[in-house]
Amino acid sequence: MLQITDWVDGLVLGRKASPGIEAVLNVIRHDAGPASFMSTQELATRANINVATVVRAAQFLGFSGWSALKSELRHRYLASMTAEKLLDKDSSPGSGPAGASLASDARNMTRLGKSLDPDQVARAAAIIASAQRTIVLATGSYAAAGFQLAHVGQWMGRDIELHTAPGTALVNRLRMLEPGDCLVSCNLWRASKFVLEVVRVAAHRGIRIVALADRKTGITDLAQEALVVPSEGSSFMPSTVAAVSTVQALLAELSAIDPARTTTALRETEELWGQLDLVDPA
């Protein structure tokens, strides 16, 4: 797990750790997979130290405690694995694959409820609201969350456009953004290098960045607001449930920033639906 070791060493930054903290770090470096699922007590037992030292080790690396560090470690560990490896490690309980998937998503939502800061969601919504234009850059299955943000945002009268692939169309749209406009990155699991490069260019041009991610990355480092969500799935597929739920919360905050504008846009959309006879009568 060279990636995990490099990450830990980058957080240590050459500082001298106590023997107890170093014991915790060595477990993380050399046995990241099992460690990412251990409780505080289990890790303490494995490292032959006490629970308080596990907490101090997490704080030494810049986290509030083991729970926060464990979530980051787990998503980095999963991001280091291919879909085939994730499938190989899957072992469905008696409820079968469907039951395992539902249980995994329920755990993700519990984690999200404990970790997501509503004030941060409100700040992210304010960035989008202040932008004349917003582009949402999403890849793979996480285009689902990006599509929801763009579609409902447009429904509310906001200029929000989804891009799911690289190319000249994205470059054209990026060129049209002005300083103060917004780019929302939905990039989770095995983060795309291309998206990071686009975000770097956008940030250099004065475009404000909102990131939806499952761990700290180069993209979250560039973002004014980074919404970190759990994405662990029960099989080879990362879960999109927490990401979509976070987008729903973001849209709720966006709609409340200017209620009169939102109401007007929704009314106009409903009228157009009626004129075009798009919706079946109730």
C-alpha positions as a Markdown table, in Angstrom:
| # | Residue | x | y | z |
|---|---|---|---|---|
| 1 | Met | 0.0 | 0.0 | 0.0 |
| 2 | Leu | 2.6 | 2.5 | -1.2 |
| 3 | Gln | -0.1 | 5.2 | -1.7 |
| 4 | Ile | -1.3 | 5.0 | 1.9 |
| 5 | Thr | 2.3 | 5.1 | 3.2 |
| 6 | Asp | 3.1 | 8.1 | 1.1 |
| 7 | Trp | -0.1 | 9.8 | 2.3 |
| 8 | Val | 0.7 | 9.1 | 6.0 |
| 9 | Asp | 4.3 | 10.3 | 5.6 |
| 10 | Gly | 3.0 | 13.5 | 3.9 |
| 11 | Leu | 0.8 | 14.2 | 6.9 |
| 12 | Val | 3.7 | 13.5 | 9.3 |
| 13 | Leu | 5.9 | 16.0 | 7.5 |
| 14 | Gly | 9.1 | 14.7 | 9.1 |
| 15 | Arg | 7.9 | 15.4 | 12.7 |
| 16 | Lys | 9.1 | 13.1 | 15.5 |
| 17 | Ala | 6.2 | 11.0 | 16.8 |
| 18 | Ser | 6.1 | 9.3 | 20.2 |
| 19 | Pro | 6.6 | 5.5 | 20.3 |
| 20 | Gly | 2.9 | 5.0 | 20.9 |
| 21 | Ile | 1.8 | 7.2 | 18.0 |
| 22 | Glu | 4.4 | 5.7 | 15.7 |
| 23 | Ala | 2.9 | 2.2 | 16.5 |
| 24 | Val | -0.5 | 3.4 | 15.3 |
| 25 | Leu | 1.0 | 4.9 | 12.2 |
| 26 | Asn | 2.8 | 1.7 | 11.4 |
| 27 | Val | -0.4 | -0.3 | 11.6 |
| 28 | Ile | -2.0 | 2.2 | 9.2 |
| 29 | Arg | 1.0 | 2.2 | 6.8 |
| 30 | His | 1.4 | -1.6 | 6.6 |
| 31 | Asp | -2.2 | -2.9 | 7.1 |
| 32 | Ala | -4.4 | -0.1 | 5.8 |
| 33 | Gly | -7.3 | -2.4 | 4.7 |
| 34 | Pro | -8.1 | -4.0 | 8.1 |
| 35 | Ala | -7.2 | -0.8 | 10.0 |
| 36 | Ser | -9.7 | 1.2 | 8.0 |
| 37 | Phe | -12.5 | -0.9 | 9.5 |
| 38 | Met | -11.2 | -1.2 | 13.1 |
| 39 | Ser | -12.8 | 0.5 | 16.1 |
| 40 | Thr | -10.6 | 2.6 | 18.4 |
| 41 | Gln | -10.2 | -0.3 | 20.8 |
| 42 | Glu | -9.4 | -2.8 | 18.1 |
| 43 | Leu | -6.6 | -0.5 | 16.7 |
| 44 | Ala | -5.3 | 0.1 | 20.2 |
| 45 | Thr | -5.1 | -3.6 | 20.8 |
| 46 | Arg | -3.4 | -4.2 | 17.5 |
| 47 | Ala | -0.8 | -1.5 | 18.1 |
| 48 | Asn | -0.4 | -2.6 | 21.8 |
| 49 | Ile | -1.2 | 0.9 | 23.1 |
| 50 | Asn | -4.2 | 2.5 | 24.8 |
| 51 | Val | -7.3 | 4.1 | 23.3 |
| 52 | Ala | -6.1 | 7.6 | 24.2 |
| 53 | Thr | -3.0 | 7.1 | 22.1 |
| 54 | Val | -5.1 | 6.2 | 19.0 |
| 55 | Val | -6.9 | 9.5 | 19.4 |
| 56 | Arg | -3.6 | 11.4 | 19.8 |
| 57 | Ala | -2.3 | 9.7 | 16.7 |
| 58 | Ala | -5.3 | 10.9 | 14.7 |
| 59 | Gln | -4.9 | 14.4 | 16.0 |
| 60 | Phe | -1.1 | 14.2 | 15.3 |
| 61 | Leu | -2.1 | 13.7 | 11.6 |
| 62 | Gly | -4.6 | 16.6 | 11.7 |
| 63 | Phe | -7.9 | 14.9 | 12.4 |
| 64 | Ser | -10.3 | 15.4 | 15.2 |
| 65 | Gly | -10.2 | 11.8 | 16.2 |
| 66 | Trp | -10.0 | 8.2 | 15.0 |
| 67 | Ser | -13.5 | 8.3 | 13.5 |
| 68 | Ala | -12.5 | 11.1 | 11.1 |
| 69 | Leu | -9.2 | 9.5 | 10.3 |
| 70 | Lys | -10.7 | 6.1 | 9.7 |
| 71 | Ser | -13.2 | 7.5 | 7.2 |
| 72 | Glu | -10.5 | 9.2 | 5.3 |
| 73 | Leu | -8.3 | 6.1 | 5.4 |
| 74 | Arg | -11.1 | 3.8 | 4.3 |
| 75 | His | -11.9 | 5.9 | 1.2 |
| 76 | Arg | -8.2 | 6.1 | 0.3 |
| 77 | Tyr | -7.9 | 2.4 | 0.7 |
| 78 | Leu | -11.0 | 1.7 | -1.5 |
| 79 | Ala | -9.7 | 4.2 | -4.1 |
| 80 | Ser | -6.5 | 2.2 | -4.4 |
| 81 | Met | -8.5 | -0.9 | -5.4 |
| 82 | Thr | -9.8 | -1.8 | -8.9 |
| 83 | Ala | -13.4 | -2.7 | -9.4 |
| 84 | Glu | -12.4 | -6.3 | -9.7 |
| 85 | Lys | -10.6 | -6.3 | -6.4 |
| 86 | Leu | -13.6 | -4.7 | -4.7 |
| 87 | Leu | -15.8 | -7.4 | -6.1 |
| 88 | Asp | -13.4 | -10.1 | -4.9 |
| 89 | Lys | -13.4 | -8.7 | -1.4 |
| 90 | Asp | -17.2 | -8.7 | -1.2 |
| 91 | Ser | -18.9 | -11.3 | 0.9 |
| 92 | Ser | -22.7 | -10.8 | 1.1 |
| 93 | Pro | -24.3 | -11.8 | 4.3 |
| 94 | Gly | -27.4 | -14.0 | 4.6 |
| 95 | Ser | -29.6 | -11.2 | 3.3 |
| 96 | Gly | -27.9 | -11.5 | -0.1 |
| 97 | Pro | -26.4 | -8.9 | -2.4 |
| 98 | Ala | -29.5 | -6.7 | -2.3 |
| 99 | Gly | -29.7 | -6.7 | 1.5 |
| 100 | Ala | -26.0 | -6.0 | 1.8 |
| 101 | Ser | -26.3 | -3.0 | -0.6 |
| 102 | Leu | -29.2 | -1.5 | 1.4 |
| 103 | Ala | -27.4 | -2.0 | 4.7 |
| 104 | Ser | -24.3 | -0.4 | 3.3 |
| 105 | Asp | -26.2 | 2.7 | 2.1 |
| 106 | Ala | -28.0 | 2.9 | 5.4 |
| 107 | Arg | -24.6 | 3.1 | 7.1 |
| 108 | Asn | -23.4 | 5.7 | 4.7 |
| 109 | Met | -26.4 | 7.9 | 5.5 |
| 110 | Thr | -25.8 | 7.5 | 9.2 |
| 111 | Arg | -22.2 | 8.6 | 8.7 |
| 112 | Leu | -23.3 | 11.5 | 6.5 |
| 113 | Gly | -25.7 | 12.7 | 9.1 |
| 114 | Lys | -22.9 | 12.8 | 11.7 |
| 115 | Ser | -20.2 | 14.3 | 9.5 |
| 116 | Leu | -21.8 | 16.8 | 7.1 |
| 117 | Asp | -21.9 | 20.4 | 8.4 |
| 118 | Pro | -25.1 | 22.2 | 7.4 |
| 119 | Asp | -23.4 | 25.5 | 7.6 |
| 120 | Gln | -20.8 | 24.3 | 5.1 |
| 121 | Val | -23.6 | 23.2 | 2.7 |
| 122 | Ala | -25.2 | 26.7 | 3.1 |
| 123 | Arg | -21.8 | 28.3 | 2.2 |
| 124 | Ala | -21.5 | 26.1 | -0.8 |
| 125 | Ala | -25.0 | 27.1 | -1.9 |
| 126 | Ala | -24.2 | 30.8 | -1.5 |
| 127 | Ile | -21.2 | 30.4 | -3.8 |
| 128 | Ile | -23.4 | 28.9 | -6.5 |
| 129 | Ala | -26.1 | 31.6 | -5.9 |
| 130 | Ser | -23.6 | 34.4 | -6.3 |
| 131 | Ala | -22.3 | 33.0 | -9.6 |
| 132 | Gln | -23.7 | 34.2 | -12.9 |
| 133 | Arg | -22.8 | 30.8 | -14.4 |
| 134 | Thr | -22.0 | 27.4 | -12.9 |
| 135 | Ile | -20.7 | 24.3 | -14.6 |
| 136 | Val | -20.9 | 20.9 | -12.9 |
| 137 | Leu | -18.1 | 18.5 | -13.8 |
| 138 | Ala | -19.0 | 14.9 | -13.0 |
| 139 | Thr | -17.6 | 11.6 | -14.1 |
| 140 | Gly | -18.9 | 8.1 | -14.3 |
| 141 | Ser | -21.7 | 7.1 | -11.9 |
| 142 | Tyr | -21.3 | 10.3 | -10.0 |
| 143 | Ala | -22.8 | 12.1 | -12.9 |
| 144 | Ala | -26.1 | 11.1 | -11.2 |
| 145 | Ala | -25.5 | 13.7 | -8.4 |
| 146 | Gly | -24.2 | 16.2 | -10.9 |
| 147 | Phe | -27.3 | 15.8 | -13.1 |
| 148 | Gln | -29.6 | 16.4 | -10.1 |
| 149 | Leu | -27.7 | 19.6 | -9.2 |
| 150 | Ala | -27.8 | 20.9 | -12.8 |
| 151 | His | -31.4 | 19.9 | -13.6 |
| 152 | Val | -33.1 | 21.1 | -10.4 |
| 153 | Gly | -30.8 | 24.2 | -10.4 |
| 154 | Gln | -32.0 | 25.1 | -13.8 |
| 155 | Trp | -35.6 | 24.4 | -12.7 |
| 156 | Met | -35.0 | 27.1 | -10.0 |
| 157 | Gly | -33.8 | 29.6 | -12.7 |
| 158 | Arg | -30.1 | 29.2 | -12.1 |
| 159 | Asp | -27.6 | 28.9 | -15.0 |
| 160 | Ile | -26.1 | 25.5 | -14.1 |
| 161 | Glu | -24.8 | 23.2 | -16.8 |
| 162 | Leu | -23.6 | 19.6 | -16.5 |
| 163 | His | -20.5 | 18.3 | -18.2 |
| 164 | Thr | -19.7 | 14.6 | -18.0 |
| 165 | Ala | -16.8 | 14.2 | -20.4 |
| 166 | Pro | -13.6 | 16.1 | -21.5 |
| 167 | Gly | -13.4 | 17.8 | -24.9 |
| 168 | Thr | -13.7 | 21.1 | -26.7 |
| 169 | Ala | -17.3 | 21.7 | -25.5 |
| 170 | Leu | -16.0 | 21.8 | -21.9 |
| 171 | Val | -13.1 | 24.1 | -22.9 |
| 172 | Asn | -15.6 | 26.4 | -24.6 |
| 173 | Arg | -17.8 | 26.5 | -21.5 |
| 174 | Leu | -14.9 | 27.0 | -19.2 |
| 175 | Arg | -13.6 | 29.9 | -21.3 |
| 176 | Met | -17.0 | 31.6 | -20.9 |
| 177 | Leu | -16.8 | 31.6 | -17.1 |
| 178 | Glu | -15.8 | 34.8 | -15.5 |
| 179 | Pro | -14.1 | 35.4 | -12.1 |
| 180 | Gly | -16.7 | 34.8 | -9.4 |
| 181 | Asp | -18.5 | 32.1 | -11.4 |
| 182 | Cys | -18.5 | 28.6 | -10.1 |
| 183 | Leu | -17.3 | 25.1 | -11.0 |
| 184 | Val | -18.7 | 22.2 | -9.0 |
| 185 | Ser | -16.6 | 19.0 | -9.1 |
| 186 | Cys | -18.4 | 15.7 | -8.4 |
| 187 | Asn | -15.4 | 13.4 | -8.4 |
| 188 | Leu | -15.2 | 10.4 | -6.0 |
| 189 | Trp | -13.7 | 7.0 | -5.6 |
| 190 | Arg | -10.8 | 6.8 | -8.1 |
| 191 | Ala | -10.5 | 10.6 | -8.8 |
| 192 | Ser | -9.9 | 11.6 | -12.4 |
| 193 | Lys | -6.6 | 13.4 | -13.2 |
| 194 | Phe | -8.3 | 15.3 | -16.0 |
| 195 | Val | -10.8 | 16.8 | -13.6 |
| 196 | Leu | -8.0 | 17.9 | -11.3 |
| 197 | Glu | -6.3 | 19.7 | -14.2 |
| 198 | Val | -9.6 | 21.4 | -15.2 |
| 199 | Val | -10.1 | 22.5 | -11.6 |
| 200 | Arg | -6.6 | 23.9 | -11.5 |
| 201 | Val | -7.2 | 26.0 | -14.6 |
| 202 | Ala | -10.5 | 27.2 | -13.4 |
| 203 | Ala | -9.1 | 28.2 | -10.0 |
| 204 | His | -6.3 | 30.1 | -11.7 |
| 205 | Arg | -8.9 | 32.0 | -13.7 |
| 206 | Gly | -10.6 | 33.2 | -10.6 |
| 207 | Ile | -13.5 | 30.7 | -10.8 |
| 208 | Arg | -14.8 | 29.6 | -7.4 |
| 209 | Ile | -14.7 | 25.8 | -6.7 |
| 210 | Val | -17.1 | 23.6 | -4.8 |
| 211 | Ala | -16.0 | 20.0 | -4.5 |
| 212 | Leu | -18.1 | 16.9 | -3.8 |
| 213 | Ala | -15.6 | 14.2 | -2.8 |
| 214 | Asp | -15.2 | 11.2 | -0.5 |
| 215 | Arg | -11.7 | 12.2 | 0.8 |
| 216 | Lys | -9.2 | 15.0 | 0.7 |
| 217 | Thr | -7.6 | 15.3 | -2.8 |
| 218 | Gly | -5.9 | 17.9 | -4.9 |
| 219 | Ile | -9.4 | 19.0 | -5.9 |
| 220 | Thr | -10.6 | 19.6 | -2.4 |
| 221 | Asp | -7.4 | 21.5 | -1.6 |
| 222 | Leu | -8.3 | 24.0 | -4.4 |
| 223 | Ala | -12.0 | 24.3 | -3.4 |
| 224 | Gln | -13.5 | 27.1 | -1.4 |
| 225 | Glu | -15.9 | 24.5 | 0.0 |
| 226 | Ala | -15.4 | 20.7 | -0.1 |
| 227 | Leu | -18.3 | 18.5 | 0.9 |
| 228 | Val | -16.9 | 15.2 | 1.9 |
| 229 | Val | -19.3 | 12.3 | 1.7 |
| 230 | Pro | -19.1 | 8.5 | 2.3 |
| 231 | Ser | -19.1 | 6.4 | -0.9 |
| 232 | Glu | -18.3 | 2.9 | 0.3 |
| 233 | Gly | -20.4 | 0.3 | -1.5 |
| 234 | Ser | -21.2 | -3.3 | -0.7 |
| 235 | Ser | -19.7 | -4.6 | -4.0 |
| 236 | Phe | -17.5 | -3.3 | -6.8 |
| 237 | Met | -19.8 | -0.2 | -7.2 |
| 238 | Pro | -19.1 | 2.9 | -5.1 |
| 239 | Ser | -22.3 | 4.2 | -3.5 |
| 240 | Thr | -24.0 | 7.4 | -4.9 |
| 241 | Val | -26.6 | 7.7 | -2.1 |
| 242 | Ala | -24.7 | 10.1 | 0.2 |
| 243 | Ala | -23.6 | 12.2 | -2.8 |
| 244 | Val | -27.1 | 12.6 | -4.1 |
| 245 | Ser | -28.5 | 13.3 | -0.6 |
| 246 | Thr | -25.9 | 16.0 | -0.2 |
| 247 | Val | -26.9 | 17.5 | -3.5 |
| 248 | Gln | -30.5 | 17.5 | -2.3 |
| 249 | Ala | -29.4 | 19.4 | 0.8 |
| 250 | Leu | -27.4 | 21.8 | -1.4 |
| 251 | Leu | -30.5 | 22.5 | -3.6 |
| 252 | Ala | -32.7 | 23.1 | -0.6 |
| 253 | Glu | -30.3 | 25.7 | 0.7 |
| 254 | Leu | -30.0 | 27.2 | -2.8 |
| 255 | Ser | -33.8 | 27.5 | -3.1 |
| 256 | Ala | -34.0 | 29.3 | 0.2 |
| 257 | Ile | -31.4 | 32.0 | -0.6 |
| 258 | Asp | -33.9 | 33.9 | -2.8 |
| 259 | Pro | -37.4 | 32.4 | -2.3 |
| 260 | Ala | -39.1 | 34.9 | -4.6 |
| 261 | Arg | -36.8 | 34.1 | -7.5 |
| 262 | Thr | -37.2 | 30.4 | -6.9 |
| 263 | Thr | -41.0 | 30.7 | -6.8 |
| 264 | Thr | -41.1 | 32.7 | -10.0 |
| 265 | Ala | -38.9 | 30.2 | -11.8 |
| 266 | Leu | -40.9 | 27.2 | -10.7 |
| 267 | Arg | -44.2 | 28.9 | -11.7 |
| 268 | Glu | -42.8 | 29.7 | -15.2 |
| 269 | Thr | -41.6 | 26.1 | -15.6 |
| 270 | Glu | -45.0 | 24.7 | -14.6 |
| 271 | Glu | -46.6 | 27.1 | -17.1 |
| 272 | Leu | -44.3 | 25.8 | -19.9 |
| 273 | Trp | -45.0 | 22.2 | -18.9 |
| 274 | Gly | -48.7 | 23.0 | -19.4 |
| 275 | Gln | -48.3 | 24.8 | -22.7 |
| 276 | Leu | -46.2 | 21.9 | -24.1 |
| 277 | Asp | -48.5 | 19.3 | -22.5 |
| 278 | Leu | -45.6 | 17.4 | -21.0 |
| 279 | Val | -47.2 | 16.1 | -17.8 |
| 280 | Asp | -50.0 | 13.6 | -17.4 |
| 281 | Pro | -53.0 | 15.0 | -15.5 |
| 282 | Ala | -53.2 | 13.9 | -11.9 |
